[in-house]
Amino acid sequence: MAEQKDPALTDAPARRCSQCDREMTHYNVFVSPTDEERPICWQCLAREEKGFNAKRDFSRQTRRGVVPR
């Protein structure tokens, strides 16, 4: 059975982010198939997911001189 935690409680110990090496209290822990835990802070996770929903060919036309109207 999965362990349920209340997100309002922040009694989690501070851990180092595996990407930026900062010590954070707000982080997500990802478990690899080899049962290795990787804590990743919210800032690195947001940076990784930035632009996820954008189209691959997305570009701003105004940088090419086209003004959409």
mmCIF file of the N, C-alpha and C atoms, coordinates in Angstrom:
data_MODEL
# 
_entry.id   MODEL 
# 
loop_
_atom_site.group_PDB 
_atom_site.id 
_atom_site.type_symbol 
_atom_site.label_atom_id 
_atom_site.label_alt_id 
_atom_site.label_comp_id 
_atom_site.label_asym_id 
_atom_site.label_entity_id 
_atom_site.label_seq_id 
_atom_site.pdbx_PDB_ins_code 
_atom_site.Cartn_x 
_atom_site.Cartn_y 
_atom_site.Cartn_z 
_atom_site.occupancy 
_atom_site.B_iso_or_equiv 
_atom_site.pdbx_formal_charge 
_atom_site.auth_seq_id 
_atom_site.auth_comp_id 
_atom_site.auth_asym_id 
_atom_site.auth_atom_id 
_atom_site.pdbx_PDB_model_num 
ATOM 1   N N  . MET A 1 1  ? 0.839  -1.182 0.000   1.00 0.00 ? 1  MET A N  1 
ATOM 2   C CA . MET A 1 1  ? 0.000  0.000  0.000   1.00 0.00 ? 1  MET A CA 1 
ATOM 3   C C  . MET A 1 1  ? 0.886  1.248  0.000   1.00 0.00 ? 1  MET A C  1 
ATOM 4   N N  . ALA A 1 2  ? 0.493  2.256  -0.698  1.00 0.00 ? 2  ALA A N  1 
ATOM 5   C CA . ALA A 1 2  ? 1.271  3.483  -0.791  1.00 0.00 ? 2  ALA A CA 1 
ATOM 6   C C  . ALA A 1 2  ? 1.134  4.309  0.481   1.00 0.00 ? 2  ALA A C  1 
ATOM 7   N N  . GLU A 1 3  ? 2.228  4.906  0.852   1.00 0.00 ? 3  GLU A N  1 
ATOM 8   C CA . GLU A 1 3  ? 2.218  5.760  2.040   1.00 0.00 ? 3  GLU A CA 1 
ATOM 9   C C  . GLU A 1 3  ? 1.695  7.141  1.652   1.00 0.00 ? 3  GLU A C  1 
ATOM 10  N N  . GLN A 1 4  ? 0.720  7.633  2.380   1.00 0.00 ? 4  GLN A N  1 
ATOM 11  C CA . GLN A 1 4  ? 0.144  8.932  2.078   1.00 0.00 ? 4  GLN A CA 1 
ATOM 12  C C  . GLN A 1 4  ? 0.666  9.958  3.067   1.00 0.00 ? 4  GLN A C  1 
ATOM 13  N N  . LYS A 1 5  ? 1.023  11.110 2.541   1.00 0.00 ? 5  LYS A N  1 
ATOM 14  C CA . LYS A 1 5  ? 1.539  12.194 3.373   1.00 0.00 ? 5  LYS A CA 1 
ATOM 15  C C  . LYS A 1 5  ? 0.703  13.441 3.147   1.00 0.00 ? 5  LYS A C  1 
ATOM 16  N N  . ASP A 1 6  ? 0.586  14.228 4.168   1.00 0.00 ? 6  ASP A N  1 
ATOM 17  C CA . ASP A 1 6  ? -0.125 15.495 4.059   1.00 0.00 ? 6  ASP A CA 1 
ATOM 18  C C  . ASP A 1 6  ? 0.834  16.527 3.473   1.00 0.00 ? 6  ASP A C  1 
ATOM 19  N N  . PRO A 1 7  ? 0.524  17.125 2.306   1.00 0.00 ? 7  PRO A N  1 
ATOM 20  C CA . PRO A 1 7  ? 1.455  18.081 1.697   1.00 0.00 ? 7  PRO A CA 1 
ATOM 21  C C  . PRO A 1 7  ? 1.632  19.357 2.507   1.00 0.00 ? 7  PRO A C  1 
ATOM 22  N N  . ALA A 1 8  ? 0.727  19.634 3.436   1.00 0.00 ? 8  ALA A N  1 
ATOM 23  C CA . ALA A 1 8  ? 0.854  20.839 4.246   1.00 0.00 ? 8  ALA A CA 1 
ATOM 24  C C  . ALA A 1 8  ? 1.942  20.683 5.305   1.00 0.00 ? 8  ALA A C  1 
ATOM 25  N N  . LEU A 1 9  ? 2.237  19.462 5.671   1.00 0.00 ? 9  LEU A N  1 
ATOM 26  C CA . LEU A 1 9  ? 3.276  19.225 6.676   1.00 0.00 ? 9  LEU A CA 1 
ATOM 27  C C  . LEU A 1 9  ? 4.634  19.162 5.993   1.00 0.00 ? 9  LEU A C  1 
ATOM 28  N N  . THR A 1 10 ? 5.577  19.919 6.513   1.00 0.00 ? 10 THR A N  1 
ATOM 29  C CA . THR A 1 10 ? 6.921  19.942 5.929   1.00 0.00 ? 10 THR A CA 1 
ATOM 30  C C  . THR A 1 10 ? 7.935  19.475 6.958   1.00 0.00 ? 10 THR A C  1 
ATOM 31  N N  . ASP A 1 11 ? 7.726  18.290 7.504   1.00 0.00 ? 11 ASP A N  1 
ATOM 32  C CA . ASP A 1 11 ? 8.655  17.742 8.481   1.00 0.00 ? 11 ASP A CA 1 
ATOM 33  C C  . ASP A 1 11 ? 9.758  16.928 7.823   1.00 0.00 ? 11 ASP A C  1 
ATOM 34  N N  . ALA A 1 12 ? 9.894  17.034 6.534   1.00 0.00 ? 12 ALA A N  1 
ATOM 35  C CA . ALA A 1 12 ? 10.906 16.272 5.821   1.00 0.00 ? 12 ALA A CA 1 
ATOM 36  C C  . ALA A 1 12 ? 12.285 16.858 6.131   1.00 0.00 ? 12 ALA A C  1 
ATOM 37  N N  . PRO A 1 13 ? 13.277 16.014 6.289   1.00 0.00 ? 13 PRO A N  1 
ATOM 38  C CA . PRO A 1 13 ? 14.626 16.519 6.540   1.00 0.00 ? 13 PRO A CA 1 
ATOM 39  C C  . PRO A 1 13 ? 15.194 17.192 5.294   1.00 0.00 ? 13 PRO A C  1 
ATOM 40  N N  . ALA A 1 14 ? 16.086 18.116 5.478   1.00 0.00 ? 14 ALA A N  1 
ATOM 41  C CA . ALA A 1 14 ? 16.720 18.798 4.347   1.00 0.00 ? 14 ALA A CA 1 
ATOM 42  C C  . ALA A 1 14 ? 17.645 17.828 3.636   1.00 0.00 ? 14 ALA A C  1 
ATOM 43  N N  . ARG A 1 15 ? 17.591 17.842 2.306   1.00 0.00 ? 15 ARG A N  1 
ATOM 44  C CA . ARG A 1 15 ? 18.446 16.971 1.498   1.00 0.00 ? 15 ARG A CA 1 
ATOM 45  C C  . ARG A 1 15 ? 19.067 17.779 0.378   1.00 0.00 ? 15 ARG A C  1 
ATOM 46  N N  . ARG A 1 16 ? 20.157 17.281 -0.153  1.00 0.00 ? 16 ARG A N  1 
ATOM 47  C CA . ARG A 1 16 ? 20.836 17.951 -1.260  1.00 0.00 ? 16 ARG A CA 1 
ATOM 48  C C  . ARG A 1 16 ? 20.214 17.538 -2.584  1.00 0.00 ? 16 ARG A C  1 
ATOM 49  N N  . CYS A 1 17 ? 19.985 18.515 -3.435  1.00 0.00 ? 17 CYS A N  1 
ATOM 50  C CA . CYS A 1 17 ? 19.444 18.258 -4.767  1.00 0.00 ? 17 CYS A CA 1 
ATOM 51  C C  . CYS A 1 17 ? 20.513 17.550 -5.595  1.00 0.00 ? 17 CYS A C  1 
ATOM 52  N N  . SER A 1 18 ? 20.098 16.558 -6.366  1.00 0.00 ? 18 SER A N  1 
ATOM 53  C CA . SER A 1 18 ? 21.064 15.795 -7.158  1.00 0.00 ? 18 SER A CA 1 
ATOM 54  C C  . SER A 1 18 ? 21.512 16.548 -8.410  1.00 0.00 ? 18 SER A C  1 
ATOM 55  N N  . GLN A 1 19 ? 20.824 17.637 -8.774  1.00 0.00 ? 19 GLN A N  1 
ATOM 56  C CA . GLN A 1 19 ? 21.211 18.390 -9.969  1.00 0.00 ? 19 GLN A CA 1 
ATOM 57  C C  . GLN A 1 19 ? 21.987 19.659 -9.638  1.00 0.00 ? 19 GLN A C  1 
ATOM 58  N N  . CYS A 1 20 ? 21.497 20.447 -8.674  1.00 0.00 ? 20 CYS A N  1 
ATOM 59  C CA . CYS A 1 20 ? 22.155 21.724 -8.386  1.00 0.00 ? 20 CYS A CA 1 
ATOM 60  C C  . CYS A 1 20 ? 22.976 21.699 -7.103  1.00 0.00 ? 20 CYS A C  1 
ATOM 61  N N  . ASP A 1 21 ? 22.910 20.625 -6.331  1.00 0.00 ? 21 ASP A N  1 
ATOM 62  C CA . ASP A 1 21 ? 23.692 20.421 -5.118  1.00 0.00 ? 21 ASP A CA 1 
ATOM 63  C C  . ASP A 1 21 ? 23.385 21.449 -4.025  1.00 0.00 ? 21 ASP A C  1 
ATOM 64  N N  . ARG A 1 22 ? 22.155 21.991 -4.040  1.00 0.00 ? 22 ARG A N  1 
ATOM 65  C CA . ARG A 1 22 ? 21.727 22.882 -2.964  1.00 0.00 ? 22 ARG A CA 1 
ATOM 66  C C  . ARG A 1 22 ? 20.981 22.071 -1.916  1.00 0.00 ? 22 ARG A C  1 
ATOM 67  N N  . GLU A 1 23 ? 21.090 22.470 -0.683  1.00 0.00 ? 23 GLU A N  1 
ATOM 68  C CA . GLU A 1 23 ? 20.366 21.802 0.382   1.00 0.00 ? 23 GLU A CA 1 
ATOM 69  C C  . GLU A 1 23 ? 18.987 22.440 0.494   1.00 0.00 ? 23 GLU A C  1 
ATOM 70  N N  . MET A 1 24 ? 17.941 21.643 0.273   1.00 0.00 ? 24 MET A N  1 
ATOM 71  C CA . MET A 1 24 ? 16.581 22.157 0.221   1.00 0.00 ? 24 MET A CA 1 
ATOM 72  C C  . MET A 1 24 ? 15.673 21.356 1.144   1.00 0.00 ? 24 MET A C  1 
ATOM 73  N N  . THR A 1 25 ? 14.600 22.005 1.596   1.00 0.00 ? 25 THR A N  1 
ATOM 74  C CA . THR A 1 25 ? 13.591 21.310 2.387   1.00 0.00 ? 25 THR A CA 1 
ATOM 75  C C  . THR A 1 25 ? 12.379 20.953 1.539   1.00 0.00 ? 25 THR A C  1 
ATOM 76  N N  . HIS A 1 26 ? 12.192 21.622 0.399   1.00 0.00 ? 26 HIS A N  1 
ATOM 77  C CA . HIS A 1 26 ? 11.091 21.311 -0.514  1.00 0.00 ? 26 HIS A CA 1 
ATOM 78  C C  . HIS A 1 26 ? 11.670 20.620 -1.738  1.00 0.00 ? 26 HIS A C  1 
ATOM 79  N N  . TYR A 1 27 ? 11.403 19.336 -1.866  1.00 0.00 ? 27 TYR A N  1 
ATOM 80  C CA . TYR A 1 27 ? 11.970 18.570 -2.960  1.00 0.00 ? 27 TYR A CA 1 
ATOM 81  C C  . TYR A 1 27 ? 11.070 17.384 -3.274  1.00 0.00 ? 27 TYR A C  1 
ATOM 82  N N  . ASN A 1 28 ? 11.310 16.783 -4.429  1.00 0.00 ? 28 ASN A N  1 
ATOM 83  C CA . ASN A 1 28 ? 10.656 15.538 -4.829  1.00 0.00 ? 28 ASN A CA 1 
ATOM 84  C C  . ASN A 1 28 ? 11.718 14.457 -4.884  1.00 0.00 ? 28 ASN A C  1 
ATOM 85  N N  . VAL A 1 29 ? 11.350 13.252 -4.511  1.00 0.00 ? 29 VAL A N  1 
ATOM 86  C CA . VAL A 1 29 ? 12.285 12.130 -4.559  1.00 0.00 ? 29 VAL A CA 1 
ATOM 87  C C  . VAL A 1 29 ? 11.825 11.186 -5.663  1.00 0.00 ? 29 VAL A C  1 
ATOM 88  N N  . PHE A 1 30 ? 12.693 10.959 -6.647  1.00 0.00 ? 30 PHE A N  1 
ATOM 89  C CA . PHE A 1 30 ? 12.418 10.040 -7.734  1.00 0.00 ? 30 PHE A CA 1 
ATOM 90  C C  . PHE A 1 30 ? 13.209 8.760  -7.490  1.00 0.00 ? 30 PHE A C  1 
ATOM 91  N N  . VAL A 1 31 ? 12.574 7.633  -7.709  1.00 0.00 ? 31 VAL A N  1 
ATOM 92  C CA . VAL A 1 31 ? 13.204 6.336  -7.490  1.00 0.00 ? 31 VAL A CA 1 
ATOM 93  C C  . VAL A 1 31 ? 13.459 5.695  -8.847  1.00 0.00 ? 31 VAL A C  1 
ATOM 94  N N  . SER A 1 32 ? 14.709 5.310  -9.091  1.00 0.00 ? 32 SER A N  1 
ATOM 95  C CA . SER A 1 32 ? 15.078 4.676  -10.353 1.00 0.00 ? 32 SER A CA 1 
ATOM 96  C C  . SER A 1 32 ? 14.741 3.185  -10.304 1.00 0.00 ? 32 SER A C  1 
ATOM 97  N N  . PRO A 1 33 ? 14.766 2.494  -11.437 1.00 0.00 ? 33 PRO A N  1 
ATOM 98  C CA . PRO A 1 33 ? 14.495 1.055  -11.442 1.00 0.00 ? 33 PRO A CA 1 
ATOM 99  C C  . PRO A 1 33 ? 15.498 0.246  -10.607 1.00 0.00 ? 33 PRO A C  1 
ATOM 100 N N  . THR A 1 34 ? 16.680 0.814  -10.359 1.00 0.00 ? 34 THR A N  1 
ATOM 101 C CA . THR A 1 34 ? 17.676 0.127  -9.537  1.00 0.00 ? 34 THR A CA 1 
ATOM 102 C C  . THR A 1 34 ? 17.523 0.482  -8.061  1.00 0.00 ? 34 THR A C  1 
ATOM 103 N N  . ASP A 1 35 ? 16.381 1.071  -7.705  1.00 0.00 ? 35 ASP A N  1 
ATOM 104 C CA . ASP A 1 35 ? 16.052 1.435  -6.324  1.00 0.00 ? 35 ASP A CA 1 
ATOM 105 C C  . ASP A 1 35 ? 16.980 2.514  -5.753  1.00 0.00 ? 35 ASP A C  1 
ATOM 106 N N  . GLU A 1 36 ? 17.422 3.400  -6.614  1.00 0.00 ? 36 GLU A N  1 
ATOM 107 C CA . GLU A 1 36 ? 18.265 4.522  -6.188  1.00 0.00 ? 36 GLU A CA 1 
ATOM 108 C C  . GLU A 1 36 ? 17.392 5.768  -6.105  1.00 0.00 ? 36 GLU A C  1 
ATOM 109 N N  . GLU A 1 37 ? 17.453 6.469  -4.987  1.00 0.00 ? 37 GLU A N  1 
ATOM 110 C CA . GLU A 1 37 ? 16.644 7.677  -4.792  1.00 0.00 ? 37 GLU A CA 1 
ATOM 111 C C  . GLU A 1 37 ? 17.399 8.903  -5.269  1.00 0.00 ? 37 GLU A C  1 
ATOM 112 N N  . ARG A 1 38 ? 16.689 9.769  -6.015  1.00 0.00 ? 38 ARG A N  1 
ATOM 113 C CA . ARG A 1 38 ? 17.264 11.020 -6.504  1.00 0.00 ? 38 ARG A CA 1 
ATOM 114 C C  . ARG A 1 38 ? 16.393 12.169 -6.029  1.00 0.00 ? 38 ARG A C  1 
ATOM 115 N N  . PRO A 1 39 ? 16.799 12.919 -5.028  1.00 0.00 ? 39 PRO A N  1 
ATOM 116 C CA . PRO A 1 39 ? 16.025 14.101 -4.630  1.00 0.00 ? 39 PRO A CA 1 
ATOM 117 C C  . PRO A 1 39 ? 16.294 15.254 -5.596  1.00 0.00 ? 39 PRO A C  1 
ATOM 118 N N  . ILE A 1 40 ? 15.219 15.885 -6.070  1.00 0.00 ? 40 ILE A N  1 
ATOM 119 C CA . ILE A 1 40 ? 15.331 17.024 -6.986  1.00 0.00 ? 40 ILE A CA 1 
ATOM 120 C C  . ILE A 1 40 ? 14.485 18.158 -6.426  1.00 0.00 ? 40 ILE A C  1 
ATOM 121 N N  . CYS A 1 41 ? 15.069 19.351 -6.304  1.00 0.00 ? 41 CYS A N  1 
ATOM 122 C CA . CYS A 1 41 ? 14.351 20.488 -5.725  1.00 0.00 ? 41 CYS A CA 1 
ATOM 123 C C  . CYS A 1 41 ? 13.319 21.027 -6.720  1.00 0.00 ? 41 CYS A C  1 
ATOM 124 N N  . TRP A 1 42 ? 12.418 21.842 -6.213  1.00 0.00 ? 42 TRP A N  1 
ATOM 125 C CA . TRP A 1 42 ? 11.335 22.380 -7.044  1.00 0.00 ? 42 TRP A CA 1 
ATOM 126 C C  . TRP A 1 42 ? 11.870 23.280 -8.146  1.00 0.00 ? 42 TRP A C  1 
ATOM 127 N N  . GLN A 1 43 ? 12.925 24.028 -7.876  1.00 0.00 ? 43 GLN A N  1 
ATOM 128 C CA . GLN A 1 43 ? 13.465 24.939 -8.893  1.00 0.00 ? 43 GLN A CA 1 
ATOM 129 C C  . GLN A 1 43 ? 14.031 24.159 -10.078 1.00 0.00 ? 43 GLN A C  1 
ATOM 130 N N  . CYS A 1 44 ? 14.762 23.085 -9.806  1.00 0.00 ? 44 CYS A N  1 
ATOM 131 C CA . CYS A 1 44 ? 15.317 22.284 -10.902 1.00 0.00 ? 44 CYS A CA 1 
ATOM 132 C C  . CYS A 1 44 ? 14.211 21.561 -11.663 1.00 0.00 ? 44 CYS A C  1 
ATOM 133 N N  . LEU A 1 45 ? 13.198 21.106 -10.958 1.00 0.00 ? 45 LEU A N  1 
ATOM 134 C CA . LEU A 1 45 ? 12.088 20.427 -11.610 1.00 0.00 ? 45 LEU A CA 1 
ATOM 135 C C  . LEU A 1 45 ? 11.317 21.382 -12.513 1.00 0.00 ? 45 LEU A C  1 
ATOM 136 N N  . ALA A 1 46 ? 11.100 22.612 -12.052 1.00 0.00 ? 46 ALA A N  1 
ATOM 137 C CA . ALA A 1 46 ? 10.404 23.606 -12.872 1.00 0.00 ? 46 ALA A CA 1 
ATOM 138 C C  . ALA A 1 46 ? 11.247 23.987 -14.086 1.00 0.00 ? 46 ALA A C  1 
ATOM 139 N N  . ARG A 1 47 ? 12.559 24.088 -13.897 1.00 0.00 ? 47 ARG A N  1 
ATOM 140 C CA . ARG A 1 47 ? 13.448 24.420 -15.007 1.00 0.00 ? 47 ARG A CA 1 
ATOM 141 C C  . ARG A 1 47 ? 13.436 23.311 -16.056 1.00 0.00 ? 47 ARG A C  1 
ATOM 142 N N  . GLU A 1 48 ? 13.367 22.063 -15.609 1.00 0.00 ? 48 GLU A N  1 
ATOM 143 C CA . GLU A 1 48 ? 13.351 20.933 -16.531 1.00 0.00 ? 48 GLU A CA 1 
ATOM 144 C C  . GLU A 1 48 ? 12.038 20.850 -17.298 1.00 0.00 ? 48 GLU A C  1 
ATOM 145 N N  . GLU A 1 49 ? 10.923 21.200 -16.648 1.00 0.00 ? 49 GLU A N  1 
ATOM 146 C CA . GLU A 1 49 ? 9.612  21.097 -17.284 1.00 0.00 ? 49 GLU A CA 1 
ATOM 147 C C  . GLU A 1 49 ? 9.212  22.355 -18.041 1.00 0.00 ? 49 GLU A C  1 
ATOM 148 N N  . LYS A 1 50 ? 10.026 23.384 -18.013 1.00 0.00 ? 50 LYS A N  1 
ATOM 149 C CA . LYS A 1 50 ? 9.686  24.633 -18.682 1.00 0.00 ? 50 LYS A CA 1 
ATOM 150 C C  . LYS A 1 50 ? 9.600  24.417 -20.193 1.00 0.00 ? 50 LYS A C  1 
ATOM 151 N N  . GLY A 1 51 ? 8.514  24.843 -20.774 1.00 0.00 ? 51 GLY A N  1 
ATOM 152 C CA . GLY A 1 51 ? 8.321  24.702 -22.208 1.00 0.00 ? 51 GLY A CA 1 
ATOM 153 C C  . GLY A 1 51 ? 7.898  23.312 -22.637 1.00 0.00 ? 51 GLY A C  1 
ATOM 154 N N  . PHE A 1 52 ? 7.466  22.480 -21.693 1.00 0.00 ? 52 PHE A N  1 
ATOM 155 C CA . PHE A 1 52 ? 7.087  21.109 -22.036 1.00 0.00 ? 52 PHE A CA 1 
ATOM 156 C C  . PHE A 1 52 ? 5.891  21.079 -22.976 1.00 0.00 ? 52 PHE A C  1 
ATOM 157 N N  . ASN A 1 53 ? 4.936  21.993 -22.794 1.00 0.00 ? 53 ASN A N  1 
ATOM 158 C CA . ASN A 1 53 ? 3.721  21.997 -23.607 1.00 0.00 ? 53 ASN A CA 1 
ATOM 159 C C  . ASN A 1 53 ? 3.856  22.806 -24.894 1.00 0.00 ? 53 ASN A C  1 
ATOM 160 N N  . ALA A 1 54 ? 5.004  23.401 -25.122 1.00 0.00 ? 54 ALA A N  1 
ATOM 161 C CA . ALA A 1 54 ? 5.183  24.205 -26.322 1.00 0.00 ? 54 ALA A CA 1 
ATOM 162 C C  . ALA A 1 54 ? 5.391  23.306 -27.538 1.00 0.00 ? 54 ALA A C  1 
ATOM 163 N N  . LYS A 1 55 ? 4.953  23.791 -28.704 1.00 0.00 ? 55 LYS A N  1 
ATOM 164 C CA . LYS A 1 55 ? 5.179  23.042 -29.936 1.00 0.00 ? 55 LYS A CA 1 
ATOM 165 C C  . LYS A 1 55 ? 6.672  23.034 -30.259 1.00 0.00 ? 55 LYS A C  1 
ATOM 166 N N  . ARG A 1 56 ? 7.116  22.012 -30.975 1.00 0.00 ? 56 ARG A N  1 
ATOM 167 C CA . ARG A 1 56 ? 8.534  21.926 -31.322 1.00 0.00 ? 56 ARG A CA 1 
ATOM 168 C C  . ARG A 1 56 ? 8.967  23.068 -32.228 1.00 0.00 ? 56 ARG A C  1 
ATOM 169 N N  . ASP A 1 57 ? 8.092  23.491 -33.121 1.00 0.00 ? 57 ASP A N  1 
ATOM 170 C CA . ASP A 1 57 ? 8.451  24.559 -34.045 1.00 0.00 ? 57 ASP A CA 1 
ATOM 171 C C  . ASP A 1 57 ? 8.006  25.924 -33.538 1.00 0.00 ? 57 ASP A C  1 
ATOM 172 N N  . PHE A 1 58 ? 7.771  26.054 -32.224 1.00 0.00 ? 58 PHE A N  1 
ATOM 173 C CA . PHE A 1 58 ? 7.315  27.315 -31.665 1.00 0.00 ? 58 PHE A CA 1 
ATOM 174 C C  . PHE A 1 58 ? 8.423  28.359 -31.776 1.00 0.00 ? 58 PHE A C  1 
ATOM 175 N N  . SER A 1 59 ? 8.081  29.521 -32.293 1.00 0.00 ? 59 SER A N  1 
ATOM 176 C CA . SER A 1 59 ? 9.007  30.649 -32.328 1.00 0.00 ? 59 SER A CA 1 
ATOM 177 C C  . SER A 1 59 ? 8.182  31.924 -32.356 1.00 0.00 ? 59 SER A C  1 
ATOM 178 N N  . ARG A 1 60 ? 8.748  32.941 -31.837 1.00 0.00 ? 60 ARG A N  1 
ATOM 179 C CA . ARG A 1 60 ? 8.044  34.224 -31.811 1.00 0.00 ? 60 ARG A CA 1 
ATOM 180 C C  . ARG A 1 60 ? 8.248  34.925 -33.152 1.00 0.00 ? 60 ARG A C  1 
ATOM 181 N N  . GLN A 1 61 ? 7.146  35.157 -33.866 1.00 0.00 ? 61 GLN A N  1 
ATOM 182 C CA . GLN A 1 61 ? 7.226  35.737 -35.199 1.00 0.00 ? 61 GLN A CA 1 
ATOM 183 C C  . GLN A 1 61 ? 7.681  37.195 -35.165 1.00 0.00 ? 61 GLN A C  1 
ATOM 184 N N  . THR A 1 62 ? 7.487  37.883 -34.032 1.00 0.00 ? 62 THR A N  1 
ATOM 185 C CA . THR A 1 62 ? 7.875  39.288 -33.981 1.00 0.00 ? 62 THR A CA 1 
ATOM 186 C C  . THR A 1 62 ? 9.386  39.450 -34.055 1.00 0.00 ? 62 THR A C  1 
ATOM 187 N N  . ARG A 1 63 ? 10.128 38.415 -33.717 1.00 0.00 ? 63 ARG A N  1 
ATOM 188 C CA . ARG A 1 63 ? 11.586 38.496 -33.828 1.00 0.00 ? 63 ARG A CA 1 
ATOM 189 C C  . ARG A 1 63 ? 12.041 38.454 -35.275 1.00 0.00 ? 63 ARG A C  1 
ATOM 190 N N  . ARG A 1 64 ? 11.131 38.019 -36.160 1.00 0.00 ? 64 ARG A N  1 
ATOM 191 C CA . ARG A 1 64 ? 11.437 37.984 -37.591 1.00 0.00 ? 64 ARG A CA 1 
ATOM 192 C C  . ARG A 1 64 ? 10.829 39.147 -38.341 1.00 0.00 ? 64 ARG A C  1 
ATOM 193 N N  . GLY A 1 65 ? 10.182 40.075 -37.614 1.00 0.00 ? 65 GLY A N  1 
ATOM 194 C CA . GLY A 1 65 ? 9.611  41.229 -38.249 1.00 0.00 ? 65 GLY A CA 1 
ATOM 195 C C  . GLY A 1 65 ? 8.138  41.100 -38.574 1.00 0.00 ? 65 GLY A C  1 
ATOM 196 N N  . VAL A 1 66 ? 7.503  39.992 -38.216 1.00 0.00 ? 66 VAL A N  1 
ATOM 197 C CA . VAL A 1 66 ? 6.087  39.791 -38.497 1.00 0.00 ? 66 VAL A CA 1 
ATOM 198 C C  . VAL A 1 66 ? 5.306  40.207 -37.259 1.00 0.00 ? 66 VAL A C  1 
ATOM 199 N N  . VAL A 1 67 ? 4.369  41.121 -37.434 1.00 0.00 ? 67 VAL A N  1 
ATOM 200 C CA . VAL A 1 67 ? 3.525  41.566 -36.326 1.00 0.00 ? 67 VAL A CA 1 
ATOM 201 C C  . VAL A 1 67 ? 2.148  40.925 -36.498 1.00 0.00 ? 67 VAL A C  1 
ATOM 202 N N  . PRO A 1 68 ? 1.785  40.004 -35.603 1.00 0.00 ? 68 PRO A N  1 
ATOM 203 C CA . PRO A 1 68 ? 0.472  39.344 -35.757 1.00 0.00 ? 68 PRO A CA 1 
ATOM 204 C C  . PRO A 1 68 ? -0.673 40.294 -35.411 1.00 0.00 ? 68 PRO A C  1 
ATOM 205 N N  . ARG A 1 69 ? -1.685 40.295 -36.251 1.00 0.00 ? 69 ARG A N  1 
ATOM 206 C CA . ARG A 1 69 ? -2.854 41.167 -36.006 1.00 0.00 ? 69 ARG A CA 1 
ATOM 207 C C  . ARG A 1 69 ? -4.092 40.436 -36.309 1.00 0.00 ? 69 ARG A C  1 
# 
